[in-house]
Amino acid sequence: MTGYGEPEVHEPYYESVQSQSKTTFKEQELFGGAFLIKQLPDTFRDISDFVPVGDNQEIFSDTNESNPAYSGNQLIIDILEKHESETADAIAAHFKELGNSQQAKDPLVLSQKIVKSEAPAEVAEICKNISVSGSSYSIHLLKGTQQVMPNKKQQGDRDFVTLLMCLFRFEEPYTTDLLVSLHIPDKHTMEEDDKAESGQSAAYKQYVELCEGDFKEMISSFTIKEASLKELLGMD
């Protein structure tokens, strides 16, 4: 990925990013109450209230209007069949497939981490609310960037997007991947000549840091219970 210098940040714009730092949260049931996020930013709205969403997916869109340059974040939760990739490569494989589905250019994995249920103390540092005793599982974290074609367009300017991803991978008897991803597009455009700097401004980087804190809260409060998992997968 090509490195760029940071363009000048306009002061009012910088202040609008600063105003995002105090997030308030709400509880949100997922998949009819099978799962729960106890700490979802209260500006996130359920997309299914407006458009159809598949049974195996939940989508929430950030409707915060205090900073139009950065409204539009999306939180997507997918229940998927276990990906054929090895556990060590699982979340990177999902990152790649997501990029392929959006005609992404320059996908870049910035960091990733895996913890397994055999290390409960490490698991608890990420998520304290997993009650699944009948299966081993692993939690995968990834941060990456992609330049994607918005709204499945065939041509035009691409959006620079930072992706924060968490994969809960359950082994037998569930063999399920529960993928949580937060999409953070850089929708702010300054001067026409600065388009190449998309994703590189100090303001956007600061905003991503704030979103990382929110994402950590969301994942930490994610509640998964074995009975609910069985019911959701039709295993009762």
MDAnalysis code that builds the backbone (N, CA, C; Angstrom):
import MDAnalysis as mda
import numpy as np

u = mda.Universe.empty(708, n_residues=236, atom_resindex=np.repeat(np.arange(236), 3), trajectory=True)
u.add_TopologyAttr("name", ["N", "CA", "C"] * 236)
u.add_TopologyAttr("resid", np.arange(1, 237))
u.add_TopologyAttr("resname", ["MET", "THR", "GLY", "TYR", "GLY", "GLU", "PRO", "GLU", "VAL", "HIS", "GLU", "PRO", "TYR", "TYR", "GLU", "SER", "VAL", "GLN", "SER", "GLN", "SER", "LYS", "THR", "THR", "PHE", "LYS", "GLU", "GLN", "GLU", "LEU", "PHE", "GLY", "GLY", "ALA", "PHE", "LEU", "ILE", "LYS", "GLN", "LEU", "PRO", "ASP", "THR", "PHE", "ARG", "ASP", "ILE", "SER", "ASP", "PHE", "VAL", "PRO", "VAL", "GLY", "ASP", "ASN", "GLN", "GLU", "ILE", "PHE", "SER", "ASP", "THR", "ASN", "GLU", "SER", "ASN", "PRO", "ALA", "TYR", "SER", "GLY", "ASN", "GLN", "LEU", "ILE", "ILE", "ASP", "ILE", "LEU", "GLU", "LYS", "HIS", "GLU", "SER", "GLU", "THR", "ALA", "ASP", "ALA", "ILE", "ALA", "ALA", "HIS", "PHE", "LYS", "GLU", "LEU", "GLY", "ASN", "SER", "GLN", "GLN", "ALA", "LYS", "ASP", "PRO", "LEU", "VAL", "LEU", "SER", "GLN", "LYS", "ILE", "VAL", "LYS", "SER", "GLU", "ALA", "PRO", "ALA", "GLU", "VAL", "ALA", "GLU", "ILE", "CYS", "LYS", "ASN", "ILE", "SER", "VAL", "SER", "GLY", "SER", "SER", "TYR", "SER", "ILE", "HIS", "LEU", "LEU", "LYS", "GLY", "THR", "GLN", "GLN", "VAL", "MET", "PRO", "ASN", "LYS", "LYS", "GLN", "GLN", "GLY", "ASP", "ARG", "ASP", "PHE", "VAL", "THR", "LEU", "LEU", "MET", "CYS", "LEU", "PHE", "ARG", "PHE", "GLU", "GLU", "PRO", "TYR", "THR", "THR", "ASP", "LEU", "LEU", "VAL", "SER", "LEU", "HIS", "ILE", "PRO", "ASP", "LYS", "HIS", "THR", "MET", "GLU", "GLU", "ASP", "ASP", "LYS", "ALA", "GLU", "SER", "GLY", "GLN", "SER", "ALA", "ALA", "TYR", "LYS", "GLN", "TYR", "VAL", "GLU", "LEU", "CYS", "GLU", "GLY", "ASP", "PHE", "LYS", "GLU", "MET", "ILE", "SER", "SER", "PHE", "THR", "ILE", "LYS", "GLU", "ALA", "SER", "LEU", "LYS", "GLU", "LEU", "LEU", "GLY", "MET", "ASP"])
u.atoms.positions = np.array([
    [0.847, -1.196, 0.000],
    [0.000, 0.000, 0.000],
    [0.880, 1.243, 0.000],
    [0.540, 2.190, -0.862],
    [1.339, 3.401, -0.977],
    [1.102, 4.310, 0.210],
    [2.172, 4.829, 0.772],
    [2.039, 5.748, 1.893],
    [1.927, 7.175, 1.396],
    [1.107, 7.970, 2.067],
    [0.925, 9.356, 1.677],
    [1.146, 10.247, 2.882],
    [1.513, 11.507, 2.615],
    [1.575, 12.482, 3.688],
    [0.173, 12.836, 4.137],
    [0.046, 13.393, 5.321],
    [-1.266, 13.739, 5.845],
    [-1.639, 15.146, 5.407],
    [-2.811, 15.321, 4.747],
    [-3.232, 16.648, 4.312],
    [-3.594, 17.509, 5.510],
    [-3.641, 18.806, 5.281],
    [-4.042, 19.720, 6.342],
    [-5.460, 19.401, 6.791],
    [-5.701, 19.378, 8.089],
    [-7.023, 19.097, 8.632],
    [-7.718, 20.414, 8.938],
    [-8.893, 20.615, 8.357],
    [-9.638, 21.832, 8.617],
    [-10.150, 21.817, 10.052],
    [-10.010, 22.910, 10.775],
    [-10.286, 22.918, 12.209],
    [-11.719, 22.528, 12.570],
    [-12.764, 23.081, 11.886],
    [-14.121, 22.685, 12.259],
    [-14.349, 21.191, 12.076],
    [-13.749, 20.642, 11.028],
    [-13.872, 19.212, 10.747],
    [-13.210, 18.409, 11.856],
    [-12.040, 18.836, 12.297],
    [-11.339, 18.144, 13.375],
    [-12.178, 18.169, 14.643],
    [-12.804, 19.322, 14.927],
    [-13.624, 19.419, 16.126],
    [-14.815, 18.481, 16.062],
    [-15.364, 18.281, 14.835],
    [-16.502, 17.381, 14.711],
    [-16.100, 15.954, 15.009],
    [-14.850, 15.586, 14.692],
    [-14.360, 14.262, 15.048],
    [-14.220, 14.155, 16.557],
    [-13.688, 15.208, 17.186],
    [-13.534, 15.207, 18.629],
    [-14.876, 14.980, 19.327],
    [-15.955, 15.517, 18.741],
    [-17.258, 15.418, 19.380],
    [-17.802, 14.004, 19.383],
    [-17.189, 13.097, 18.597],
    [-17.649, 11.723, 18.529],
    [-17.169, 10.888, 19.711],
    [-16.319, 11.443, 20.577],
    [-15.590, 10.620, 21.530],
    [-16.456, 10.076, 22.663],
    [-17.633, 10.663, 22.926],
    [-18.472, 10.201, 24.020],
    [-19.626, 9.385, 23.452],
    [-19.430, 8.094, 23.373],
    [-20.439, 7.210, 22.816],
    [-21.376, 6.733, 23.913],
    [-22.669, 6.770, 23.644],
    [-23.640, 6.153, 24.542],
    [-24.136, 4.870, 23.889],
    [-24.476, 3.889, 24.721],
    [-24.767, 2.553, 24.215],
    [-26.170, 2.102, 24.600],
    [-26.623, 1.063, 23.926],
    [-27.915, 0.437, 24.218],
    [-27.768, -1.072, 24.050],
    [-28.716, -1.820, 24.621],
    [-28.754, -3.262, 24.401],
    [-29.490, -3.560, 23.101],
    [-29.028, -4.583, 22.393],
    [-29.657, -4.949, 21.132],
    [-29.703, -6.464, 20.990],
    [-30.915, -7.017, 20.877],
    [-31.051, -8.439, 20.594],
    [-30.738, -8.713, 19.131],
    [-30.207, -9.905, 18.874],
    [-29.870, -10.324, 17.517],
    [-30.564, -11.645, 17.207],
    [-30.983, -11.788, 15.964],
    [-31.586, -13.040, 15.498],
    [-32.710, -13.499, 16.431],
    [-33.644, -12.570, 16.686],
    [-34.805, -12.909, 17.484],
    [-34.517, -13.184, 18.938],
    [-33.413, -12.686, 19.443],
    [-33.051, -12.875, 20.842],
    [-32.071, -13.992, 21.090],
    [-31.597, -14.647, 20.021],
    [-30.626, -15.735, 20.190],
    [-29.318, -15.215, 20.772],
    [-28.908, -14.025, 20.352],
    [-27.699, -13.396, 20.856],
    [-28.051, -11.995, 21.347],
    [-27.115, -11.386, 22.033],
    [-27.334, -10.047, 22.570],
    [-26.036, -9.261, 22.532],
    [-26.127, -8.008, 22.082],
    [-25.035, -7.049, 22.257],
    [-25.487, -6.074, 23.337],
    [-24.788, -6.053, 24.453],
    [-25.184, -5.174, 25.550],
    [-24.690, -3.744, 25.353],
    [-23.712, -3.569, 24.453],
    [-23.116, -2.252, 24.259],
    [-23.060, -1.921, 22.767],
    [-24.210, -1.604, 22.185],
    [-24.277, -1.147, 20.797],
    [-24.469, 0.364, 20.802],
    [-23.636, 1.127, 20.068],
    [-23.831, 2.579, 20.027],
    [-25.277, 2.921, 19.675],
    [-25.871, 3.857, 20.405],
    [-27.305, 4.085, 20.239],
    [-27.663, 4.807, 18.952],
    [-26.665, 5.225, 18.178],
    [-26.953, 5.829, 16.875],
    [-27.073, 4.781, 15.771],
    [-26.827, 3.510, 16.103],
    [-26.929, 2.453, 15.098],
    [-28.383, 1.997, 14.982],
    [-28.892, 1.971, 13.751],
    [-30.276, 1.591, 13.485],
    [-30.324, 0.289, 12.691],
    [-31.346, -0.512, 12.990],
    [-31.527, -1.809, 12.344],
    [-32.000, -1.601, 10.909],
    [-31.196, -2.036, 9.942],
    [-31.524, -1.854, 8.532],
    [-32.794, -2.602, 8.144],
    [-33.090, -3.716, 8.846],
    [-34.264, -4.514, 8.482],
    [-35.573, -3.762, 8.716],
    [-35.512, -2.632, 9.430],
    [-36.705, -1.798, 9.575],
    [-37.049, -1.086, 8.275],
    [-36.096, -1.067, 7.329],
    [-36.289, -0.307, 6.095],
    [-36.186, -1.166, 4.834],
    [-35.322, -2.170, 4.857],
    [-35.133, -3.027, 3.681],
    [-35.028, -4.479, 4.136],
    [-35.360, -5.437, 3.256],
    [-35.247, -6.848, 3.631],
    [-33.793, -7.245, 3.888],
    [-33.591, -8.079, 4.897],
    [-32.271, -8.605, 5.246],
    [-32.406, -10.115, 5.403],
    [-31.405, -10.868, 4.960],
    [-31.455, -12.320, 5.026],
    [-31.576, -12.838, 6.451],
    [-32.114, -14.053, 6.588],
    [-32.323, -14.634, 7.913],
    [-31.019, -14.873, 8.661],
    [-29.935, -15.021, 7.924],
    [-28.645, -15.319, 8.564],
    [-27.796, -14.070, 8.765],
    [-28.429, -12.900, 8.691],
    [-27.655, -11.658, 8.739],
    [-28.408, -10.579, 9.511],
    [-27.647, -9.785, 10.249],
    [-28.166, -8.571, 10.887],
    [-27.276, -7.415, 10.440],
    [-27.892, -6.282, 10.088],
    [-27.134, -5.115, 9.631],
    [-27.629, -3.877, 10.371],
    [-26.690, -3.125, 10.910],
    [-27.006, -1.880, 11.601],
    [-26.188, -0.758, 10.968],
    [-26.842, 0.368, 10.725],
    [-26.184, 1.502, 10.086],
    [-26.134, 2.676, 11.050],
    [-24.990, 3.347, 11.088],
    [-24.804, 4.497, 11.968],
    [-25.529, 5.697, 11.376],
    [-26.482, 6.233, 12.113],
    [-27.265, 7.374, 11.633],
    [-26.872, 8.675, 12.321],
    [-25.696, 8.698, 12.935],
    [-25.233, 9.902, 13.622],
    [-25.090, 11.040, 12.620],
    [-25.855, 12.108, 12.813],
    [-25.849, 13.224, 11.869],
    [-24.970, 14.376, 12.327],
    [-24.293, 14.224, 13.468],
    [-23.461, 15.325, 13.958],
    [-22.205, 15.486, 13.118],
    [-21.861, 14.452, 12.367],
    [-20.666, 14.504, 11.529],
    [-20.951, 13.790, 10.214],
    [-21.606, 14.467, 9.244],
    [-21.996, 13.816, 7.996],
    [-20.838, 13.167, 7.256],
    [-19.616, 13.696, 7.443],
    [-18.470, 13.118, 6.744],
    [-18.235, 11.674, 7.151],
    [-18.644, 11.313, 8.367],
    [-18.349, 9.979, 8.866],
    [-19.580, 9.164, 9.239],
    [-20.783, 9.686, 8.993],
    [-21.945, 8.837, 9.191],
    [-21.928, 7.782, 8.091],
    [-22.542, 6.664, 8.335],
    [-22.565, 5.615, 7.317],
    [-21.805, 4.370, 7.693],
    [-21.215, 4.334, 8.892],
    [-20.612, 3.082, 9.352],
    [-21.673, 1.993, 9.368],
    [-21.261, 0.764, 9.063],
    [-22.190, -0.356, 9.128],
    [-21.607, -1.478, 9.965],
    [-22.440, -2.019, 10.841],
    [-22.105, -3.207, 11.612],
    [-22.891, -4.362, 11.021],
    [-22.182, -5.411, 10.608],
    [-22.817, -6.558, 9.959],
    [-22.476, -7.818, 10.740],
    [-23.506, -8.587, 11.083],
    [-23.318, -9.860, 11.778],
    [-23.846, -10.963, 10.880],
    [-23.000, -11.915, 10.546],
    [-23.366, -13.022, 9.668],
    [-23.213, -14.349, 10.393],
    [-24.197, -15.230, 10.235],
    [-24.066, -16.617, 10.661],
    [-23.778, -17.436, 9.412],
    [-22.601, -18.055, 9.382],
    [-22.129, -18.714, 8.169],
    [-21.730, -20.151, 8.458],
    [-21.793, -20.973, 7.427],
    [-21.199, -22.292, 7.552],
    [-19.704, -22.123, 7.772],
    [-19.137, -23.022, 8.542],
    [-17.717, -22.935, 8.848],
    [-16.903, -22.906, 7.559],
    [-16.065, -21.887, 7.414],
    [-15.237, -21.750, 6.216],
    [-14.250, -22.900, 6.143],
    [-13.976, -23.347, 4.930],
    [-13.108, -24.516, 4.747],
    [-11.656, -24.250, 5.108],
    [-11.286, -23.001, 5.285],
    [-9.895, -22.675, 5.600],
    [-9.514, -23.183, 6.982],
    [-8.222, -23.378, 7.190],
    [-7.730, -23.765, 8.504],
    [-8.029, -22.650, 9.512],
    [-8.143, -23.030, 10.768],
    [-8.504, -22.059, 11.805],
    [-7.568, -20.859, 11.822],
    [-6.280, -21.091, 11.641],
    [-5.304, -19.995, 11.692],
    [-5.536, -18.967, 10.590],
    [-6.150, -19.404, 9.484],
    [-6.347, -18.515, 8.337],
    [-7.799, -18.082, 8.176],
    [-8.665, -18.462, 9.099],
    [-10.102, -18.310, 8.885],
    [-10.534, -16.864, 8.692],
    [-10.126, -15.972, 9.573],
    [-10.627, -14.602, 9.467],
    [-10.019, -13.883, 8.266],
    [-8.776, -14.198, 7.930],
    [-8.169, -13.618, 6.727],
    [-8.921, -14.078, 5.485],
    [-9.397, -15.326, 5.497],
    [-10.170, -15.841, 4.368],
    [-11.496, -15.098, 4.239],
    [-12.147, -14.834, 5.356],
    [-13.395, -14.060, 5.316],
    [-13.126, -12.635, 4.839],
    [-12.029, -12.046, 5.278],
    [-11.648, -10.700, 4.840],
    [-11.461, -10.673, 3.323],
    [-10.805, -11.694, 2.803],
    [-10.569, -11.771, 1.361],
    [-11.874, -11.938, 0.597],
    [-12.747, -12.813, 1.071],
    [-14.015, -13.042, 0.383],
    [-14.895, -11.797, 0.408],
    [-14.867, -11.086, 1.515],
    [-15.622, -9.843, 1.604],
    [-15.112, -8.841, 0.576],
    [-13.801, -8.751, 0.443],
    [-13.221, -7.862, -0.555],
    [-13.605, -8.260, -1.964],
    [-13.580, -9.553, -2.252],
    [-13.956, -10.030, -3.585],
    [-15.401, -9.675, -3.914],
    [-16.278, -9.763, -2.918],
    [-17.696, -9.480, -3.154],
    [-17.941, -8.003, -3.435],
    [-16.994, -7.146, -3.055],
    [-17.148, -5.705, -3.262],
    [-16.139, -5.153, -4.268],
    [-15.558, -6.046, -5.060],
    [-14.569, -5.643, -6.067],
    [-13.471, -4.782, -5.448],
    [-13.000, -5.180, -4.297],
    [-12.039, -4.369, -3.554],
    [-10.674, -4.332, -4.232],
    [-10.019, -3.198, -4.088],
    [-8.629, -3.046, -4.514],
    [-7.759, -2.831, -3.280],
    [-6.510, -3.230, -3.404],
    [-5.504, -2.991, -2.359],
    [-5.949, -3.463, -0.972],
    [-6.489, -4.687, -0.842],
    [-6.816, -5.169, 0.506],
    [-5.547, -5.357, 1.323],
    [-5.578, -4.905, 2.553],
    [-4.392, -4.970, 3.399],
    [-4.796, -5.355, 4.820],
    [-4.237, -6.449, 5.326],
    [-4.439, -6.845, 6.717],
    [-3.411, -6.113, 7.567],
    [-3.885, -5.327, 8.515],
    [-2.992, -4.547, 9.374],
    [-2.618, -5.298, 10.641],
    [-3.550, -6.084, 11.169],
    [-3.269, -6.858, 12.383],
    [-4.295, -7.965, 12.507],
    [-3.917, -9.046, 13.164],
    [-4.879, -10.089, 13.492],
    [-4.414, -10.860, 14.718],
    [-5.379, -11.466, 15.398],
    [-5.110, -12.177, 16.641],
    [-6.102, -13.316, 16.779],
    [-5.657, -14.429, 17.365],
    [-6.527, -15.576, 17.614],
    [-6.369, -16.007, 19.066],
    [-7.495, -16.248, 19.730],
    [-7.473, -16.879, 21.053],
    [-8.431, -18.058, 21.015],
    [-8.136, -19.085, 21.800],
    [-8.939, -20.306, 21.782],
    [-9.564, -20.551, 23.144],
    [-10.657, -21.324, 23.133],
    [-11.401, -21.583, 24.368],
    [-10.562, -22.301, 25.405],
    [-9.490, -22.953, 24.969],
    [-8.588, -23.619, 25.915],
    [-7.819, -22.626, 26.780],
    [-7.894, -21.339, 26.422],
    [-7.237, -20.281, 27.204],
    [-8.301, -19.299, 27.689],
    [-9.094, -19.689, 28.695],
    [-10.243, -18.872, 29.106],
    [-9.888, -17.464, 29.565],
    [-8.727, -17.290, 30.164],
    [-8.345, -15.947, 30.609],
    [-8.163, -15.016, 29.413],
    [-7.559, -15.526, 28.343],
    [-7.379, -14.717, 27.132],
    [-8.716, -14.447, 26.458],
    [-9.597, -15.448, 26.457],
    [-10.934, -15.258, 25.891],
    [-11.672, -14.160, 26.643],
    [-11.597, -14.182, 27.973],
    [-12.321, -13.215, 28.800],
    [-11.853, -11.784, 28.566],
    [-10.613, -11.613, 28.128],
    [-10.122, -10.273, 27.823],
    [-10.824, -9.689, 26.605],
    [-11.358, -10.571, 25.749],
    [-12.041, -10.122, 24.531],
    [-13.550, -10.139, 24.706],
    [-14.074, -11.251, 25.222],
    [-15.515, -11.415, 25.396],
    [-15.776, -12.245, 26.644],
    [-16.558, -11.704, 27.554],
    [-16.784, -12.353, 28.851],
    [-18.079, -13.148, 28.897],
    [-18.836, -13.167, 27.807],
    [-20.202, -13.678, 27.876],
    [-20.460, -14.836, 26.922],
    [-19.509, -15.747, 26.791],
    [-19.705, -16.939, 25.971],
    [-19.926, -18.128, 26.894],
    [-21.112, -18.734, 26.792],
    [-21.441, -19.897, 27.620],
    [-21.721, -21.083, 26.702],
    [-20.665, -21.654, 26.172],
    [-20.777, -22.797, 25.263],
    [-19.822, -23.866, 25.762],
    [-20.356, -24.860, 26.443],
    [-19.504, -25.906, 27.018],
    [-19.405, -27.139, 26.136],
    [-20.347, -27.283, 25.199],
    [-20.378, -28.499, 24.391],
    [-19.546, -28.440, 23.139],
    [-18.739, -27.401, 22.986],
    [-17.931, -27.252, 21.773],
    [-16.707, -26.405, 22.088],
    [-15.600, -26.732, 21.468],
    [-14.462, -25.817, 21.518],
    [-14.717, -24.698, 20.519],
    [-14.085, -23.571, 20.740],
    [-14.283, -22.434, 19.852],
    [-13.045, -21.556, 19.885],
    [-12.986, -20.649, 18.940],
    [-11.890, -19.683, 18.885],
    [-12.457, -18.321, 18.520],
    [-11.755, -17.278, 18.952],
    [-12.132, -15.907, 18.622],
    [-10.992, -15.291, 17.822],
    [-11.333, -14.713, 16.686],
    [-10.347, -14.141, 15.773],
    [-10.636, -12.652, 15.614],
    [-9.615, -11.831, 15.711],
    [-9.749, -10.391, 15.506],
    [-8.884, -9.964, 14.332],
    [-9.408, -9.053, 13.525],
    [-8.644, -8.555, 12.375],
    [-8.973, -7.086, 12.143],
    [-7.944, -6.337, 11.798],
    [-8.109, -4.964, 11.318],
    [-7.464, -4.889, 9.948],
    [-8.200, -4.342, 8.991],
    [-7.663, -4.242, 7.638],
    [-8.295, -3.086, 6.892],
    [-7.785, -2.819, 5.706],
    [-8.333, -1.759, 4.862],
    [-8.542, -2.289, 3.450],
    [-9.526, -1.718, 2.784],
    [-9.816, -2.046, 1.390],
    [-10.347, -0.795, 0.707],
    [-10.215, -0.762, -0.603],
    [-10.866, 0.279, -1.390],
    [-11.956, -0.405, -2.199],
    [-13.213, -0.097, -1.870],
    [-14.336, -0.855, -2.411],
    [-15.206, 0.011, -3.312],
    [-15.924, -0.659, -4.203],
    [-16.892, 0.003, -5.059],
    [-18.206, 0.105, -4.285],
    [-18.662, 1.316, -3.972],
    [-19.859, 1.447, -3.133],
    [-21.121, 1.005, -3.851],
    [-22.026, 0.403, -3.087],
    [-23.361, 0.050, -3.578],
    [-23.337, -0.782, -4.854],
    [-22.318, -1.640, -4.965],
    [-22.206, -2.587, -6.076],
    [-22.175, -1.902, -7.444],
    [-21.658, -0.664, -7.484],
    [-21.494, 0.007, -8.767],
    [-20.402, -0.687, -9.570],
    [-20.445, -0.522, -10.866],
    [-19.472, -1.168, -11.737],
    [-18.257, -0.294, -11.992],
    [-18.404, 1.015, -11.817],
    [-17.280, 1.911, -12.047],
    [-17.470, 3.190, -11.245],
    [-16.391, 3.984, -11.171],
    [-16.436, 5.223, -10.408],
    [-15.411, 5.211, -9.292],
    [-15.454, 6.251, -8.463],
    [-14.514, 6.356, -7.352],
    [-14.804, 5.292, -6.305],
    [-13.750, 4.740, -5.761],
    [-13.893, 3.736, -4.708],
    [-13.840, 4.405, -3.340],
    [-14.503, 3.777, -2.376],
    [-14.448, 4.245, -0.994],
    [-13.312, 3.539, -0.266],
    [-12.516, 4.304, 0.467],
    [-11.524, 3.712, 1.360],
    [-12.264, 3.279, 2.619],
    [-12.132, 2.017, 2.988],
    [-12.862, 1.469, 4.128],
    [-11.894, 0.763, 5.069],
    [-11.989, 1.090, 6.344],
    [-11.309, 0.309, 7.379],
    [-12.297, -0.722, 7.904],
    [-11.841, -1.960, 8.021],
    [-12.678, -3.050, 8.510],
    [-12.155, -3.546, 9.851],
    [-13.026, -3.597, 10.827],
    [-12.736, -4.236, 12.109],
    [-13.590, -5.492, 12.161],
    [-12.963, -6.642, 12.327],
    [-13.682, -7.906, 12.230],
    [-13.422, -8.775, 13.456],
    [-14.460, -9.488, 13.867],
    [-14.337, -10.487, 14.926],
    [-15.066, -11.743, 14.470],
    [-14.371, -12.843, 14.480],
    [-14.941, -14.128, 14.087],
    [-15.016, -15.039, 15.305],
    [-16.231, -15.493, 15.619],
    [-16.422, -16.545, 16.612],
    [-16.572, -17.852, 15.838],
    [-15.591, -18.734, 15.953],
    [-15.624, -20.001, 15.203],
    [-15.907, -21.147, 16.162],
    [-17.023, -21.831, 15.934],
    [-17.436, -22.948, 16.780],
    [-17.176, -24.268, 16.057],
    [-16.571, -25.194, 16.790],
    [-16.255, -26.505, 16.215],
    [-17.437, -27.460, 16.429],
    [-17.206, -28.756, 16.185],
    [-18.262, -29.756, 16.355],
    [-18.912, -29.621, 17.737],
    [-20.231, -29.757, 17.814],
    [-21.154, -30.168, 16.751],
    [-21.730, -29.014, 15.933],
    [-21.261, -27.768, 16.174],
    [-21.904, -26.619, 15.538],
    [-21.304, -26.266, 14.177],
    [-20.015, -26.383, 14.045],
    [-19.306, -26.064, 12.795],
    [-19.862, -24.791, 12.157],
    [-19.824, -23.724, 12.927],
    [-20.417, -22.454, 12.508],
    [-19.414, -21.322, 12.675],
    [-19.439, -20.387, 11.735],
    [-18.681, -19.148, 11.842],
    [-19.661, -18.004, 12.086],
    [-19.500, -17.317, 13.190],
    [-20.285, -16.118, 13.478],
    [-19.360, -14.924, 13.275],
    [-19.624, -14.161, 12.223],
    [-18.723, -13.088, 11.811],
    [-19.343, -11.730, 12.108],
    [-18.605, -10.909, 12.839],
    [-19.030, -9.546, 13.166],
    [-18.044, -8.588, 12.507],
    [-18.542, -7.676, 11.699],
    [-17.627, -6.753, 11.008],
    [-18.176, -5.334, 11.055],
    [-17.294, -4.399, 11.366],
    [-17.630, -2.978, 11.373],
    [-16.920, -2.319, 10.198],
    [-17.706, -1.720, 9.307],
    [-17.183, -1.074, 8.102],
    [-17.134, 0.430, 8.353],
    [-15.945, 1.013, 8.207],
    [-15.749, 2.433, 8.515],
    [-15.247, 3.140, 7.253],
    [-16.156, 3.659, 6.422],
    [-15.720, 4.326, 5.189],
    [-15.218, 5.737, 5.462],
    [-14.251, 6.161, 4.661],
    [-13.818, 7.559, 4.707],
    [-14.631, 8.301, 3.662],
    [-15.724, 8.914, 4.087],
    [-16.603, 9.620, 3.158],
    [-16.251, 11.091, 3.034],
    [-15.262, 11.536, 3.820],
    [-14.912, 12.951, 3.784],
    [-14.028, 13.241, 2.578],
    [-14.407, 14.231, 1.785],
    [-13.564, 14.690, 0.690],
    [-13.257, 16.160, 0.917],
    [-12.002, 16.500, 0.746],
    [-11.594, 17.887, 0.916],
    [-11.411, 18.486, -0.479],
    [-10.256, 18.926, -0.846],
    [-10.027, 19.459, -2.177],
    [-9.951, 18.320, -3.183],
    [-10.308, 18.580, -4.408],
    [-10.299, 17.549, -5.448],
    [-8.954, 16.866, -5.547],
    [-7.881, 17.630, -5.384],
    [-6.540, 17.065, -5.514],
    [-6.180, 16.146, -4.356],
    [-6.998, 16.146, -3.304],
    [-6.687, 15.337, -2.129],
    [-7.359, 13.972, -2.159],
    [-8.039, 13.621, -3.254],
    [-8.748, 12.347, -3.295],
    [-7.810, 11.175, -3.068],
    [-6.582, 11.286, -3.556],
    [-5.625, 10.193, -3.374],
    [-5.268, 9.996, -1.912],
    [-5.585, 10.997, -1.083],
    [-5.244, 10.911, 0.330],
    [-6.341, 10.229, 1.151],
    [-7.364, 9.715, 0.498],
    [-8.464, 9.084, 1.208],
    [-7.959, 8.027, 2.175],
    [-8.434, 8.112, 3.406],
    [-8.020, 7.167, 4.431],
    [-6.744, 7.537, 5.148],
    [-6.087, 8.626, 4.738],
    [-4.788, 8.970, 5.303],
    [-4.810, 10.223, 6.171],
    [-5.938, 10.925, 6.236],
    [-5.956, 12.167, 7.011],
    [-5.874, 11.873, 8.504],
    [-5.342, 12.823, 9.242],
    [-5.242, 12.675, 10.693],
    [-6.629, 12.534, 11.314],
    [-7.611, 13.261, 10.762],
    [-8.964, 13.213, 11.314],
    [-9.574, 11.827, 11.146],
    [-9.406, 11.237, 9.965],
    [-9.961, 9.895, 9.742],
    [-9.282, 8.872, 10.644],
    [-7.976, 8.965, 10.771],
    [-7.259, 8.012, 11.622],
    [-7.724, 8.124, 13.071],
    [-7.957, 9.354, 13.519],
    [-8.442, 9.542, 14.882],
    [-9.841, 8.952, 15.027],
    [-10.661, 9.155, 14.004],
    [-12.020, 8.615, 14.046],
    [-12.000, 7.088, 14.100],
    [-11.112, 6.464, 13.338],
    [-10.991, 5.002, 13.367],
    [-10.622, 4.531, 14.772],
    [-9.737, 5.265, 15.438],
    [-9.368, 4.902, 16.814],
    [-10.593, 4.926, 17.735],
    [-11.448, 5.936, 17.565],
    [-12.667, 5.998, 18.366],
    [-13.564, 4.804, 18.070],
    [-13.670, 4.457, 16.797],
    [-14.494, 3.313, 16.399],
    [-13.926, 2.005, 16.939],
    [-12.602, 1.907, 17.008],
    [-11.994, 0.702, 17.574],
    [-12.397, 0.535, 19.032],
    [-12.456, 1.641, 19.764],
    [-12.900, 1.569, 21.150],
    [-14.344, 1.103, 21.256],
    [-15.206, 1.625, 20.369],
    [-16.607, 1.202, 20.360],
    [-16.732, -0.273, 19.988],
    [-15.948, -0.709, 19.005],
    [-16.006, -2.102, 18.559],
    [-15.564, -3.038, 19.683],
    [-14.546, -2.629, 20.400],
    [-14.083, -3.435, 21.537],
    [-15.189, -3.583, 22.573],
    [-15.920, -2.494, 22.833],
    [-17.042, -2.551, 23.772],
    [-18.121, -3.499, 23.259],
    [-18.422, -3.415, 21.969],
    [-19.452, -4.275, 21.389],
    [-19.090, -5.746, 21.539],
    [-17.863, -6.088, 21.164],
    [-17.441, -7.489, 21.211],
    [-17.355, -7.975, 22.650],
    [-16.869, -7.134, 23.541],
    [-16.771, -7.512, 24.947],
    [-18.139, -7.837, 25.533],
    [-19.177, -7.147, 25.032],
    [-20.522, -7.330, 25.580],
    [-21.353, -8.335, 24.793],
    [-20.761, -8.933, 23.769],
    [-21.484, -9.902, 22.942],
    [-21.811, -11.128, 23.795],
    [-23.080, -11.521, 23.803],
    [-23.533, -12.626, 24.651],
    [-23.963, -13.809, 23.794],
    [-23.310, -14.950, 24.009],
    [-23.612, -16.174, 23.260],
    [-23.865, -17.289, 24.262],
    [-25.067, -17.854, 24.227],
    [-25.411, -18.959, 25.120],
    [-25.661, -20.221, 24.295],
    [-25.248, -21.352, 24.845],
    [-25.317, -22.613, 24.107],
    [-26.744, -22.966, 23.690],
    [-27.707, -22.782, 24.589],
    [-29.092, -23.119, 24.262],
    [-29.597, -22.290, 23.081],
    [-29.238, -21.006, 23.065],
    [-29.662, -20.129, 21.974],
    [-28.992, -20.525, 20.666],
    [-27.718, -20.914, 20.747],
    [-26.995, -21.336, 19.552],
    [-27.631, -22.591, 18.968],
    [-27.969, -23.540, 19.818],
    [-28.621, -24.771, 19.356],
    [-29.961, -24.470, 18.696],
    [-30.742, -23.607, 19.330],
    [-32.058, -23.272, 18.789],
    [-31.932, -22.580, 17.442],
    [-30.988, -21.653, 17.345],
    [-30.805, -20.913, 16.104],
    [-30.407, -21.830, 14.961],
    [-29.590, -22.833, 15.263],
    [-29.111, -23.755, 14.232],
    [-30.040, -24.950, 14.041],
    [-31.179, -24.937, 14.730],
    [-32.141, -26.018, 14.584],
    [-31.658, -27.337, 15.133],
    [-30.930, -27.306, 16.250],
    [-30.338, -28.520, 16.808],
    [-31.085, -29.020, 18.041],
    [-32.178, -28.361, 18.405],
    [-32.946, -28.826, 19.572],
    [-33.748, -30.083, 19.235],
])
